Amino acid sequence: MICVHLDKMMRLRGVGLTELAEKVGITNANMSLLKNGKVKGIRFETLSKICEVLSCQPGDILQYMEA
């Protein structure tokens, strides 16, 4: 199971949902779904842009945990 820690990174960087969504180029609704772990997948392009904006690595946002 993949856990999403996007909310944690957003808090650490002081970036709000609307600001991140705008800088990444996706809707607030889609960013909210991603932040809350309600998506089945993410495009590498989107993940790359999130990492760029938050100055982090994919592993800072995504974590594998055994079910």
PQR file of N, CA, C, O and H, with PARSE charges and radii, in Angstrom:
ATOM      1  N   MET A   1       0.843  -1.166   0.000 -0.4000 1.5000
ATOM      2  CA  MET A   1       0.000   0.000   0.000 -0.0000 2.0000
ATOM      3  C   MET A   1       0.894   1.236   0.000  0.5500 1.7000
ATOM      4  O   MET A   1       1.897   1.278   0.713 -0.5500 1.4000
ATOM      5  N   ILE A   2       0.541   2.223  -0.781 -0.4000 1.5000
ATOM      6  CA  ILE A   2       1.304   3.465  -0.873 -0.0000 2.0000
ATOM      7  C   ILE A   2       0.590   4.538  -0.054  0.5500 1.7000
ATOM      8  O   ILE A   2      -0.591   4.810  -0.271 -0.5500 1.4000
ATOM      9  H   ILE A   2      -0.274   2.189  -1.360  0.4000 1.0000
ATOM     10  N   CYS A   3       1.310   5.143   0.882 -0.4000 1.5000
ATOM     11  CA  CYS A   3       0.771   6.234   1.698 -0.0000 2.0000
ATOM     12  C   CYS A   3       1.294   7.556   1.147  0.5500 1.7000
ATOM     13  O   CYS A   3       2.458   7.666   0.763 -0.5500 1.4000
ATOM     14  H   CYS A   3       2.269   4.922   1.058  0.4000 1.0000
ATOM     15  N   VAL A   4       0.424   8.549   1.115 -0.4000 1.5000
ATOM     16  CA  VAL A   4       0.770   9.868   0.596 -0.0000 2.0000
ATOM     17  C   VAL A   4       0.960  10.822   1.769  0.5500 1.7000
ATOM     18  O   VAL A   4       0.071  10.979   2.605 -0.5500 1.4000
ATOM     19  H   VAL A   4      -0.522   8.460   1.428  0.4000 1.0000
ATOM     20  N   HIS A   5       2.129  11.456   1.821 -0.4000 1.5000
ATOM     21  CA  HIS A   5       2.446  12.401   2.886 -0.0000 2.0000
ATOM     22  C   HIS A   5       2.580  13.823   2.336  0.5500 1.7000
ATOM     23  O   HIS A   5       3.380  14.619   2.827 -0.5500 1.4000
ATOM     24  H   HIS A   5       2.851  11.328   1.141  0.4000 1.0000
ATOM     25  N   LEU A   6       1.795  14.121   1.322 -0.4000 1.5000
ATOM     26  CA  LEU A   6       1.854  15.436   0.696 -0.0000 2.0000
ATOM     27  C   LEU A   6       1.473  16.532   1.682  0.5500 1.7000
ATOM     28  O   LEU A   6       2.091  17.597   1.686 -0.5500 1.4000
ATOM     29  H   LEU A   6       1.146  13.474   0.923  0.4000 1.0000
ATOM     30  N   ASP A   7       0.471  16.291   2.513 -0.4000 1.5000
ATOM     31  CA  ASP A   7       0.036  17.298   3.485 -0.0000 2.0000
ATOM     32  C   ASP A   7       1.171  17.666   4.435  0.5500 1.7000
ATOM     33  O   ASP A   7       1.330  18.834   4.792 -0.5500 1.4000
ATOM     34  H   ASP A   7      -0.031  15.426   2.510  0.4000 1.0000
ATOM     35  N   LYS A   8       1.954  16.680   4.842 -0.4000 1.5000
ATOM     36  CA  LYS A   8       3.096  16.916   5.732 -0.0000 2.0000
ATOM     37  C   LYS A   8       4.126  17.823   5.061  0.5500 1.7000
ATOM     38  O   LYS A   8       4.608  18.779   5.670 -0.5500 1.4000
ATOM     39  H   LYS A   8       1.825  15.732   4.551  0.4000 1.0000
ATOM     40  N   MET A   9       4.462  17.522   3.805 -0.4000 1.5000
ATOM     41  CA  MET A   9       5.450  18.334   3.086 -0.0000 2.0000
ATOM     42  C   MET A   9       4.927  19.744   2.839  0.5500 1.7000
ATOM     43  O   MET A   9       5.692  20.708   2.881 -0.5500 1.4000
ATOM     44  H   MET A   9       4.071  16.746   3.311  0.4000 1.0000
ATOM     45  N   MET A  10       3.643  19.867   2.585 -0.4000 1.5000
ATOM     46  CA  MET A  10       3.055  21.189   2.384 -0.0000 2.0000
ATOM     47  C   MET A  10       3.167  22.018   3.661  0.5500 1.7000
ATOM     48  O   MET A  10       3.505  23.200   3.610 -0.5500 1.4000
ATOM     49  H   MET A  10       3.021  19.084   2.551  0.4000 1.0000
ATOM     50  N   ARG A  11       2.886  21.401   4.800 -0.4000 1.5000
ATOM     51  CA  ARG A  11       3.015  22.109   6.084 -0.0000 2.0000
ATOM     52  C   ARG A  11       4.465  22.511   6.341  0.5500 1.7000
ATOM     53  O   ARG A  11       4.735  23.641   6.748 -0.5500 1.4000
ATOM     54  H   ARG A  11       2.611  20.441   4.842  0.4000 1.0000
ATOM     55  N   LEU A  12       5.401  21.584   6.103 -0.4000 1.5000
ATOM     56  CA  LEU A  12       6.814  21.874   6.329 -0.0000 2.0000
ATOM     57  C   LEU A  12       7.314  23.026   5.462  0.5500 1.7000
ATOM     58  O   LEU A  12       8.168  23.802   5.892 -0.5500 1.4000
ATOM     59  H   LEU A  12       5.182  20.666   5.773  0.4000 1.0000
ATOM     60  N   ARG A  13       6.791  23.139   4.257 -0.4000 1.5000
ATOM     61  CA  ARG A  13       7.234  24.176   3.318 -0.0000 2.0000
ATOM     62  C   ARG A  13       6.369  25.435   3.388  0.5500 1.7000
ATOM     63  O   ARG A  13       6.686  26.441   2.752 -0.5500 1.4000
ATOM     64  H   ARG A  13       6.097  22.509   3.908  0.4000 1.0000
ATOM     65  N   GLY A  14       5.276  25.383   4.160 -0.4000 1.5000
ATOM     66  CA  GLY A  14       4.395  26.544   4.275 -0.0000 2.0000
ATOM     67  C   GLY A  14       3.666  26.868   2.989  0.5500 1.7000
ATOM     68  O   GLY A  14       3.434  28.035   2.671 -0.5500 1.4000
ATOM     69  H   GLY A  14       5.019  24.567   4.677  0.4000 1.0000
ATOM     70  N   VAL A  15       3.306  25.827   2.251 -0.4000 1.5000
ATOM     71  CA  VAL A  15       2.614  25.998   0.968 -0.0000 2.0000
ATOM     72  C   VAL A  15       1.183  25.493   1.110  0.5500 1.7000
ATOM     73  O   VAL A  15       0.957  24.374   1.571 -0.5500 1.4000
ATOM     74  H   VAL A  15       3.494  24.880   2.509  0.4000 1.0000
ATOM     75  N   GLY A  16       0.226  26.314   0.717 -0.4000 1.5000
ATOM     76  CA  GLY A  16      -1.179  25.944   0.790 -0.0000 2.0000
ATOM     77  C   GLY A  16      -1.625  25.162  -0.433  0.5500 1.7000
ATOM     78  O   GLY A  16      -0.924  25.107  -1.444 -0.5500 1.4000
ATOM     79  H   GLY A  16       0.409  27.223   0.344  0.4000 1.0000
ATOM     80  N   LEU A  17      -2.798  24.562  -0.325 -0.4000 1.5000
ATOM     81  CA  LEU A  17      -3.357  23.736  -1.391 -0.0000 2.0000
ATOM     82  C   LEU A  17      -3.533  24.519  -2.689  0.5500 1.7000
ATOM     83  O   LEU A  17      -3.126  24.059  -3.755 -0.5500 1.4000
ATOM     84  H   LEU A  17      -3.367  24.607   0.496  0.4000 1.0000
ATOM     85  N   THR A  18      -4.134  25.689  -2.599 -0.4000 1.5000
ATOM     86  CA  THR A  18      -4.395  26.493  -3.802 -0.0000 2.0000
ATOM     87  C   THR A  18      -3.098  26.917  -4.473  0.5500 1.7000
ATOM     88  O   THR A  18      -2.974  26.843  -5.696 -0.5500 1.4000
ATOM     89  H   THR A  18      -4.466  26.063  -1.732  0.4000 1.0000
ATOM     90  N   GLU A  19      -2.139  27.358  -3.681 -0.4000 1.5000
ATOM     91  CA  GLU A  19      -0.849  27.778  -4.230 -0.0000 2.0000
ATOM     92  C   GLU A  19      -0.147  26.620  -4.928  0.5500 1.7000
ATOM     93  O   GLU A  19       0.362  26.779  -6.037 -0.5500 1.4000
ATOM     94  H   GLU A  19      -2.240  27.418  -2.688  0.4000 1.0000
ATOM     95  N   LEU A  20      -0.118  25.460  -4.285 -0.4000 1.5000
ATOM     96  CA  LEU A  20       0.536  24.302  -4.882 -0.0000 2.0000
ATOM     97  C   LEU A  20      -0.167  23.874  -6.168  0.5500 1.7000
ATOM     98  O   LEU A  20       0.487  23.598  -7.174 -0.5500 1.4000
ATOM     99  H   LEU A  20      -0.531  25.331  -3.384  0.4000 1.0000
ATOM    100  N   ALA A  21      -1.482  23.821  -6.133 -0.4000 1.5000
ATOM    101  CA  ALA A  21      -2.250  23.430  -7.317 -0.0000 2.0000
ATOM    102  C   ALA A  21      -1.952  24.364  -8.491  0.5500 1.7000
ATOM    103  O   ALA A  21      -1.763  23.913  -9.620 -0.5500 1.4000
ATOM    104  H   ALA A  21      -2.012  24.046  -5.316  0.4000 1.0000
ATOM    105  N   GLU A  22      -1.911  25.659  -8.216 -0.4000 1.5000
ATOM    106  CA  GLU A  22      -1.633  26.636  -9.281 -0.0000 2.0000
ATOM    107  C   GLU A  22      -0.232  26.448  -9.852  0.5500 1.7000
ATOM    108  O   GLU A  22      -0.049  26.461 -11.069 -0.5500 1.4000
ATOM    109  H   GLU A  22      -2.065  26.026  -7.299  0.4000 1.0000
ATOM    110  N   LYS A  23       0.757  26.272  -8.976 -0.4000 1.5000
ATOM    111  CA  LYS A  23       2.141  26.140  -9.440 -0.0000 2.0000
ATOM    112  C   LYS A  23       2.381  24.830 -10.183  0.5500 1.7000
ATOM    113  O   LYS A  23       3.217  24.766 -11.084 -0.5500 1.4000
ATOM    114  H   LYS A  23       0.608  26.261  -7.988  0.4000 1.0000
ATOM    115  N   VAL A  24       1.645  23.784  -9.803 -0.4000 1.5000
ATOM    116  CA  VAL A  24       1.788  22.478 -10.452 -0.0000 2.0000
ATOM    117  C   VAL A  24       0.978  22.425 -11.745  0.5500 1.7000
ATOM    118  O   VAL A  24       1.337  21.716 -12.684 -0.5500 1.4000
ATOM    119  H   VAL A  24       0.966  23.836  -9.072  0.4000 1.0000
ATOM    120  N   GLY A  25      -0.115  23.180 -11.783 -0.4000 1.5000
ATOM    121  CA  GLY A  25      -0.946  23.220 -12.981 -0.0000 2.0000
ATOM    122  C   GLY A  25      -2.081  22.204 -12.978  0.5500 1.7000
ATOM    123  O   GLY A  25      -2.490  21.719 -14.032 -0.5500 1.4000
ATOM    124  H   GLY A  25      -0.407  23.756 -11.019  0.4000 1.0000
ATOM    125  N   ILE A  26      -2.590  21.883 -11.783 -0.4000 1.5000
ATOM    126  CA  ILE A  26      -3.763  21.007 -11.691 -0.0000 2.0000
ATOM    127  C   ILE A  26      -4.829  21.715 -10.848  0.5500 1.7000
ATOM    128  O   ILE A  26      -4.546  22.708 -10.177 -0.5500 1.4000
ATOM    129  H   ILE A  26      -2.257  22.278 -10.927  0.4000 1.0000
ATOM    130  N   THR A  27      -6.032  21.199 -10.892 -0.4000 1.5000
ATOM    131  CA  THR A  27      -7.123  21.837 -10.157 -0.0000 2.0000
ATOM    132  C   THR A  27      -6.985  21.628  -8.653  0.5500 1.7000
ATOM    133  O   THR A  27      -6.321  20.697  -8.198 -0.5500 1.4000
ATOM    134  H   THR A  27      -6.262  20.393 -11.437  0.4000 1.0000
ATOM    135  N   ASN A  28      -7.625  22.513  -7.892 -0.4000 1.5000
ATOM    136  CA  ASN A  28      -7.655  22.355  -6.433 -0.0000 2.0000
ATOM    137  C   ASN A  28      -8.274  21.018  -6.059  0.5500 1.7000
ATOM    138  O   ASN A  28      -7.806  20.345  -5.141 -0.5500 1.4000
ATOM    139  H   ASN A  28      -8.165  23.270  -8.262  0.4000 1.0000
ATOM    140  N   ALA A  29      -9.324  20.636  -6.770 -0.4000 1.5000
ATOM    141  CA  ALA A  29     -10.017  19.375  -6.471 -0.0000 2.0000
ATOM    142  C   ALA A  29      -9.077  18.187  -6.643  0.5500 1.7000
ATOM    143  O   ALA A  29      -9.035  17.302  -5.789 -0.5500 1.4000
ATOM    144  H   ALA A  29      -9.704  21.183  -7.516  0.4000 1.0000
ATOM    145  N   ASN A  30      -8.326  18.161  -7.737 -0.4000 1.5000
ATOM    146  CA  ASN A  30      -7.390  17.056  -7.969 -0.0000 2.0000
ATOM    147  C   ASN A  30      -6.248  17.070  -6.962  0.5500 1.7000
ATOM    148  O   ASN A  30      -5.809  16.012  -6.511 -0.5500 1.4000
ATOM    149  H   ASN A  30      -8.360  18.880  -8.431  0.4000 1.0000
ATOM    150  N   MET A  31      -5.763  18.256  -6.605 -0.4000 1.5000
ATOM    151  CA  MET A  31      -4.696  18.341  -5.610 -0.0000 2.0000
ATOM    152  C   MET A  31      -5.205  17.865  -4.250  0.5500 1.7000
ATOM    153  O   MET A  31      -4.479  17.202  -3.510 -0.5500 1.4000
ATOM    154  H   MET A  31      -6.119  19.116  -6.971  0.4000 1.0000
ATOM    155  N   SER A  32      -6.438  18.199  -3.928 -0.4000 1.5000
ATOM    156  CA  SER A  32      -7.035  17.755  -2.671 -0.0000 2.0000
ATOM    157  C   SER A  32      -7.163  16.235  -2.627  0.5500 1.7000
ATOM    158  O   SER A  32      -6.863  15.613  -1.608 -0.5500 1.4000
ATOM    159  H   SER A  32      -7.028  18.738  -4.529  0.4000 1.0000
ATOM    160  N   LEU A  33      -7.605  15.644  -3.722 -0.4000 1.5000
ATOM    161  CA  LEU A  33      -7.702  14.183  -3.796 -0.0000 2.0000
ATOM    162  C   LEU A  33      -6.335  13.540  -3.622  0.5500 1.7000
ATOM    163  O   LEU A  33      -6.203  12.531  -2.929 -0.5500 1.4000
ATOM    164  H   LEU A  33      -7.849  16.149  -4.549  0.4000 1.0000
ATOM    165  N   LEU A  34      -5.326  14.119  -4.247 -0.4000 1.5000
ATOM    166  CA  LEU A  34      -3.969  13.599  -4.134 -0.0000 2.0000
ATOM    167  C   LEU A  34      -3.458  13.740  -2.699  0.5500 1.7000
ATOM    168  O   LEU A  34      -2.882  12.807  -2.141 -0.5500 1.4000
ATOM    169  H   LEU A  34      -5.433  14.938  -4.810  0.4000 1.0000
ATOM    170  N   LYS A  35      -3.673  14.901  -2.119 -0.4000 1.5000
ATOM    171  CA  LYS A  35      -3.210  15.174  -0.755 -0.0000 2.0000
ATOM    172  C   LYS A  35      -3.826  14.214   0.247  0.5500 1.7000
ATOM    173  O   LYS A  35      -3.182  13.822   1.221 -0.5500 1.4000
ATOM    174  H   LYS A  35      -4.142  15.659  -2.572  0.4000 1.0000
ATOM    175  N   ASN A  36      -5.072  13.838   0.008 -0.4000 1.5000
ATOM    176  CA  ASN A  36      -5.789  12.959   0.930 -0.0000 2.0000
ATOM    177  C   ASN A  36      -5.653  11.479   0.579  0.5500 1.7000
ATOM    178  O   ASN A  36      -6.306  10.634   1.192 -0.5500 1.4000
ATOM    179  H   ASN A  36      -5.595  14.156  -0.783  0.4000 1.0000
ATOM    180  N   GLY A  37      -4.804  11.158  -0.407 -0.4000 1.5000
ATOM    181  CA  GLY A  37      -4.553   9.768  -0.766 -0.0000 2.0000
ATOM    182  C   GLY A  37      -5.736   9.076  -1.412  0.5500 1.7000
ATOM    183  O   GLY A  37      -5.881   7.859  -1.299 -0.5500 1.4000
ATOM    184  H   GLY A  37      -4.273  11.844  -0.905  0.4000 1.0000
ATOM    185  N   LYS A  38      -6.579   9.834  -2.085 -0.4000 1.5000
ATOM    186  CA  LYS A  38      -7.795   9.286  -2.700 -0.0000 2.0000
ATOM    187  C   LYS A  38      -7.646   8.992  -4.183  0.5500 1.7000
ATOM    188  O   LYS A  38      -8.644   8.821  -4.884 -0.5500 1.4000
ATOM    189  H   LYS A  38      -6.461  10.823  -2.177  0.4000 1.0000
ATOM    190  N   VAL A  39      -6.418   8.933  -4.667 -0.4000 1.5000
ATOM    191  CA  VAL A  39      -6.188   8.659  -6.088 -0.0000 2.0000
ATOM    192  C   VAL A  39      -5.545   7.291  -6.261  0.5500 1.7000
ATOM    193  O   VAL A  39      -4.913   6.772  -5.341 -0.5500 1.4000
ATOM    194  H   VAL A  39      -5.607   9.072  -4.097  0.4000 1.0000
ATOM    195  N   LYS A  40      -5.708   6.716  -7.431 -0.4000 1.5000
ATOM    196  CA  LYS A  40      -5.132   5.400  -7.744 -0.0000 2.0000
ATOM    197  C   LYS A  40      -3.756   5.527  -8.379  0.5500 1.7000
ATOM    198  O   LYS A  40      -2.998   4.558  -8.416 -0.5500 1.4000
ATOM    199  H   LYS A  40      -6.222   7.138  -8.179  0.4000 1.0000
ATOM    200  N   GLY A  41      -3.429   6.710  -8.879 -0.4000 1.5000
ATOM    201  CA  GLY A  41      -2.146   6.898  -9.537 -0.0000 2.0000
ATOM    202  C   GLY A  41      -1.833   8.366  -9.711  0.5500 1.7000
ATOM    203  O   GLY A  41      -2.685   9.231  -9.505 -0.5500 1.4000
ATOM    204  H   GLY A  41      -4.045   7.497  -8.849  0.4000 1.0000
ATOM    205  N   ILE A  42      -0.587   8.636 -10.095 -0.4000 1.5000
ATOM    206  CA  ILE A  42      -0.143  10.004 -10.347 -0.0000 2.0000
ATOM    207  C   ILE A  42       0.817   9.977 -11.527  0.5500 1.7000
ATOM    208  O   ILE A  42       1.648   9.076 -11.646 -0.5500 1.4000
ATOM    209  H   ILE A  42       0.105   7.934 -10.262  0.4000 1.0000
ATOM    210  N   ARG A  43       0.696  10.958 -12.382 -0.4000 1.5000
ATOM    211  CA  ARG A  43       1.613  11.059 -13.520 -0.0000 2.0000
ATOM    212  C   ARG A  43       2.978  11.491 -13.019  0.5500 1.7000
ATOM    213  O   ARG A  43       3.077  12.316 -12.111 -0.5500 1.4000
ATOM    214  H   ARG A  43       0.021  11.690 -12.284  0.4000 1.0000
ATOM    215  N   PHE A  44       4.032  10.938 -13.607 -0.4000 1.5000
ATOM    216  CA  PHE A  44       5.383  11.331 -13.217 -0.0000 2.0000
ATOM    217  C   PHE A  44       5.601  12.826 -13.422  0.5500 1.7000
ATOM    218  O   PHE A  44       6.305  13.466 -12.642 -0.5500 1.4000
ATOM    219  H   PHE A  44       3.951  10.267 -14.344  0.4000 1.0000
ATOM    220  N   GLU A  45       5.003  13.374 -14.459 -0.4000 1.5000
ATOM    221  CA  GLU A  45       5.124  14.811 -14.735 -0.0000 2.0000
ATOM    222  C   GLU A  45       4.570  15.628 -13.561  0.5500 1.7000
ATOM    223  O   GLU A  45       5.171  16.619 -13.146 -0.5500 1.4000
ATOM    224  H   GLU A  45       4.431  12.854 -15.092  0.4000 1.0000
ATOM    225  N   THR A  46       3.418  15.200 -13.034 -0.4000 1.5000
ATOM    226  CA  THR A  46       2.801  15.888 -11.895 -0.0000 2.0000
ATOM    227  C   THR A  46       3.653  15.718 -10.648  0.5500 1.7000
ATOM    228  O   THR A  46       3.885  16.683  -9.919 -0.5500 1.4000
ATOM    229  H   THR A  46       2.930  14.395 -13.371  0.4000 1.0000
ATOM    230  N   LEU A  47       4.117  14.512 -10.398 -0.4000 1.5000
ATOM    231  CA  LEU A  47       4.963  14.246  -9.234 -0.0000 2.0000
ATOM    232  C   LEU A  47       6.250  15.068  -9.314  0.5500 1.7000
ATOM    233  O   LEU A  47       6.694  15.625  -8.310 -0.5500 1.4000
ATOM    234  H   LEU A  47       3.929  13.728 -10.990  0.4000 1.0000
ATOM    235  N   SER A  48       6.841  15.145 -10.487 -0.4000 1.5000
ATOM    236  CA  SER A  48       8.061  15.913 -10.691 -0.0000 2.0000
ATOM    237  C   SER A  48       7.832  17.391 -10.377  0.5500 1.7000
ATOM    238  O   SER A  48       8.655  18.022  -9.715 -0.5500 1.4000
ATOM    239  H   SER A  48       6.480  14.694 -11.302  0.4000 1.0000
ATOM    240  N   LYS A  49       6.735  17.931 -10.844 -0.4000 1.5000
ATOM    241  CA  LYS A  49       6.433  19.348 -10.613 -0.0000 2.0000
ATOM    242  C   LYS A  49       6.170  19.612  -9.128  0.5500 1.7000
ATOM    243  O   LYS A  49       6.593  20.642  -8.604 -0.5500 1.4000
ATOM    244  H   LYS A  49       6.066  17.418 -11.383  0.4000 1.0000
ATOM    245  N   ILE A  50       5.478  18.697  -8.442 -0.4000 1.5000
ATOM    246  CA  ILE A  50       5.245  18.840  -7.007 -0.0000 2.0000
ATOM    247  C   ILE A  50       6.580  18.862  -6.272  0.5500 1.7000
ATOM    248  O   ILE A  50       6.793  19.697  -5.393 -0.5500 1.4000
ATOM    249  H   ILE A  50       5.133  17.860  -8.867  0.4000 1.0000
ATOM    250  N   CYS A  51       7.472  17.955  -6.626 -0.4000 1.5000
ATOM    251  CA  CYS A  51       8.792  17.897  -5.992 -0.0000 2.0000
ATOM    252  C   CYS A  51       9.585  19.169  -6.261  0.5500 1.7000
ATOM    253  O   CYS A  51      10.298  19.659  -5.386 -0.5500 1.4000
ATOM    254  H   CYS A  51       7.300  17.277  -7.340  0.4000 1.0000
ATOM    255  N   GLU A  52       9.461  19.694  -7.458 -0.4000 1.5000
ATOM    256  CA  GLU A  52      10.152  20.937  -7.807 -0.0000 2.0000
ATOM    257  C   GLU A  52       9.643  22.089  -6.940  0.5500 1.7000
ATOM    258  O   GLU A  52      10.435  22.838  -6.369 -0.5500 1.4000
ATOM    259  H   GLU A  52       8.882  19.295  -8.169  0.4000 1.0000
ATOM    260  N   VAL A  53       8.326  22.225  -6.844 -0.4000 1.5000
ATOM    261  CA  VAL A  53       7.712  23.318  -6.084 -0.0000 2.0000
ATOM    262  C   VAL A  53       8.024  23.192  -4.589  0.5500 1.7000
ATOM    263  O   VAL A  53       8.296  24.194  -3.927 -0.5500 1.4000
ATOM    264  H   VAL A  53       7.683  21.616  -7.308  0.4000 1.0000
ATOM    265  N   LEU A  54       7.985  21.974  -4.058 -0.4000 1.5000
ATOM    266  CA  LEU A  54       8.208  21.763  -2.627 -0.0000 2.0000
ATOM    267  C   LEU A  54       9.676  21.506  -2.275  0.5500 1.7000
ATOM    268  O   LEU A  54      10.009  21.313  -1.105 -0.5500 1.4000
ATOM    269  H   LEU A  54       7.764  21.160  -4.595  0.4000 1.0000
ATOM    270  N   SER A  55      10.544  21.503  -3.275 -0.4000 1.5000
ATOM    271  CA  SER A  55      11.974  21.226  -3.067 -0.0000 2.0000
ATOM    272  C   SER A  55      12.170  19.954  -2.242  0.5500 1.7000
ATOM    273  O   SER A  55      12.791  19.972  -1.180 -0.5500 1.4000
ATOM    274  H   SER A  55      10.273  21.659  -4.225  0.4000 1.0000
ATOM    275  N   CYS A  56      11.625  18.852  -2.757 -0.4000 1.5000
ATOM    276  CA  CYS A  56      11.714  17.576  -2.053 -0.0000 2.0000
ATOM    277  C   CYS A  56      11.906  16.438  -3.044  0.5500 1.7000
ATOM    278  O   CYS A  56      11.941  16.658  -4.255 -0.5500 1.4000
ATOM    279  H   CYS A  56      11.120  18.837  -3.620  0.4000 1.0000
ATOM    280  N   GLN A  57      12.027  15.238  -2.532 -0.4000 1.5000
ATOM    281  CA  GLN A  57      12.168  14.030  -3.329 -0.0000 2.0000
ATOM    282  C   GLN A  57      10.843  13.262  -3.316  0.5500 1.7000
ATOM    283  O   GLN A  57      10.053  13.431  -2.387 -0.5500 1.4000
ATOM    284  H   GLN A  57      11.998  15.059  -1.549  0.4000 1.0000
ATOM    285  N   PRO A  58      10.582  12.422  -4.326 -0.5600 1.5000
ATOM    286  CA  PRO A  58       9.346  11.631  -4.334  0.2800 2.0000
ATOM    287  C   PRO A  58       9.155  10.818  -3.047  0.5500 1.7000
ATOM    288  O   PRO A  58       8.027  10.647  -2.583 -0.5500 1.4000
ATOM    289  N   GLY A  59      10.250  10.320  -2.474 -0.4000 1.5000
ATOM    290  CA  GLY A  59      10.172   9.546  -1.243 -0.0000 2.0000
ATOM    291  C   GLY A  59       9.748  10.362  -0.034  0.5500 1.7000
ATOM    292  O   GLY A  59       9.354   9.797   0.986 -0.5500 1.4000
ATOM    293  H   GLY A  59      11.166  10.459  -2.851  0.4000 1.0000
ATOM    294  N   ASP A  60       9.825  11.692  -0.136 -0.4000 1.5000
ATOM    295  CA  ASP A  60       9.334  12.553   0.941 -0.0000 2.0000
ATOM    296  C   ASP A  60       7.811  12.630   0.925  0.5500 1.7000
ATOM    297  O   ASP A  60       7.185  12.980   1.925 -0.5500 1.4000
ATOM    298  H   ASP A  60      10.145  12.151  -0.964  0.4000 1.0000
ATOM    299  N   ILE A  61       7.227  12.296  -0.223 -0.4000 1.5000
ATOM    300  CA  ILE A  61       5.781  12.410  -0.406 -0.0000 2.0000
ATOM    301  C   ILE A  61       5.100  11.037  -0.380  0.5500 1.7000
ATOM    302  O   ILE A  61       4.000  10.899   0.155 -0.5500 1.4000
ATOM    303  H   ILE A  61       7.736  12.012  -1.035  0.4000 1.0000
ATOM    304  N   LEU A  62       5.751  10.031  -0.954 -0.4000 1.5000
ATOM    305  CA  LEU A  62       5.166   8.693  -1.072 -0.0000 2.0000
ATOM    306  C   LEU A  62       5.939   7.683  -0.235  0.5500 1.7000
ATOM    307  O   LEU A  62       7.168   7.723  -0.182 -0.5500 1.4000
ATOM    308  H   LEU A  62       6.645  10.144  -1.388  0.4000 1.0000
ATOM    309  N   GLN A  63       5.221   6.782   0.413 -0.4000 1.5000
ATOM    310  CA  GLN A  63       5.853   5.753   1.233 -0.0000 2.0000
ATOM    311  C   GLN A  63       5.118   4.432   1.036  0.5500 1.7000
ATOM    312  O   GLN A  63       3.888   4.384   1.062 -0.5500 1.4000
ATOM    313  H   GLN A  63       4.223   6.749   0.370  0.4000 1.0000
ATOM    314  N   TYR A  64       5.882   3.363   0.838 -0.4000 1.5000
ATOM    315  CA  TYR A  64       5.304   2.015   0.750 -0.0000 2.0000
ATOM    316  C   TYR A  64       5.167   1.447   2.147  0.5500 1.7000
ATOM    317  O   TYR A  64       6.109   1.490   2.938 -0.5500 1.4000
ATOM    318  H   TYR A  64       6.881   3.402   0.816  0.4000 1.0000
ATOM    319  N   MET A  65       3.988   0.914   2.452 -0.4000 1.5000
ATOM    320  CA  MET A  65       3.743   0.258   3.737 -0.0000 2.0000
ATOM    321  C   MET A  65       3.029  -1.062   3.457  0.5500 1.7000
ATOM    322  O   MET A  65       2.110  -1.112   2.640 -0.5500 1.4000
ATOM    323  H   MET A  65       3.223   0.880   1.810  0.4000 1.0000
ATOM    324  N   GLU A  66       3.448  -2.123   4.129 -0.4000 1.5000
ATOM    325  CA  GLU A  66       2.773  -3.402   3.957 -0.0000 2.0000
ATOM    326  C   GLU A  66       1.362  -3.315   4.520  0.5500 1.7000
ATOM    327  O   GLU A  66       1.124  -2.704   5.562 -0.5500 1.4000
ATOM    328  H   GLU A  66       4.194  -2.083   4.793  0.4000 1.0000
ATOM    329  N   ALA A  67       0.448  -3.931   3.816 -0.4000 1.5000
ATOM    330  CA  ALA A  67      -0.965  -3.887   4.227 -0.0000 2.0000
ATOM    331  C   ALA A  67      -1.245  -4.787   5.405  0.5500 1.7000
ATOM    332  O   ALA A  67      -2.384  -4.861   5.868 -0.5500 1.4000
ATOM    333  H   ALA A  67       0.641  -4.427   2.970  0.4000 1.0000
TER
END
